[in-house]
Amino acid sequence: MPITDTSFIEAMKAKQSEKLAKLMQNITDSENIERKLAVVILAAGLGKRMKSADKPKVMFELAGKPLIQYVMELACKLKAQRIIPIVGHHRELVINFIEDLISSLPCPTEGGSTEIPNGSEDISNAVIDFAVQEEQLGTGHAVMQTEKLLRDFDGVVLILSGDVPLLKYSTVSKLVSEHFFHGNNATLLTAVFTNPAGYGRIVRDEQNNFVRIVEEKDADEKIKKIKEINPAIYIINAKLLFDSLKKITPENNQKEYYLTDIFHFIPKEKIGTVTVDNEMEVTGINSIEQLEEMEKIVNQ
């Protein structure tokens, strides 16, 4: 029997039109991301296992370039409106390097070449500020230091780690697209590691939905068996980010403000994930041994 209830048909049409309008707006937002994107780079770590008291971890070189340069180049490719490295330990070395970099470095292409045709974007087009973390009180505390700089910023914040040099532009673009396409409040990058030791674990429910992140230092034996890890790469709506940071506490084994605790205050149904299949791409450098191993892989 054909449907003759015109009110039902009109309601369905209106619903479909609303969904289409939202989809088109999400696509437009994704395409215009450079107008509303701030990139925050965690670069204040002491790097105790790097065995150097006089050199910040992000200034150690991989294939002839400091780790922080790889992340700055990635921010450049994204055409971010704001770029904010968070510095701490021997910050003058990091600040001086970045200031020299942004005055001379053309934005590299996806293939890595720095031979850019006329008219291409330059990293110096972004507004670059430095946030300072005087005390090492955790990643959440580090991001808190950017609030004054982003007080009037109405957009999204992409948080990157300054010691993750091989993250690809295509992966971050996918993260951004996922965030806007689904209208998320926050979207996380995850990866499945053969040996997840040292990383926070992604906990999911029976329907495979994101539930929470548990830092390894606070994990029990059951959690430690999870192989899906958190490489600390997120995109979060700015206002929600700073509202959530005000709610976190250092009530954990390390007495630190964990950035991951903000996800306790964001509705789970509005948190998305993107899983990368290249373990090396999201591997952070935490020791000289890891740096040497990555150097071998890059050279190969």
Secondary structure, DSSP 8 states (H G I E B T S, - for coil): -----HHHHHHHHHHHHHHHHHHHHHHHHHHTGGGSEEEEEEE----GGG--SSS-GGGSEETTEEHHHHHHHHHHHTT-SEEEEEE-TTHHHHHHHHHHHHHH-B---TTS-----TT--BGGGSEE--EE--S---HHHHHHTTTTTTTT--SEEEEEETT-TT--HHHHHHHHHHHHHTT-SEEEEEEE-SS-TTSEEEEE-TT--EEEEE-GGG--HHHHT--EEE-S-EEEEHHHHHHHHTT----STT----GGGGGGGS-GGGEEEEEES-GGGG----SHHHHHHHHHHHH-
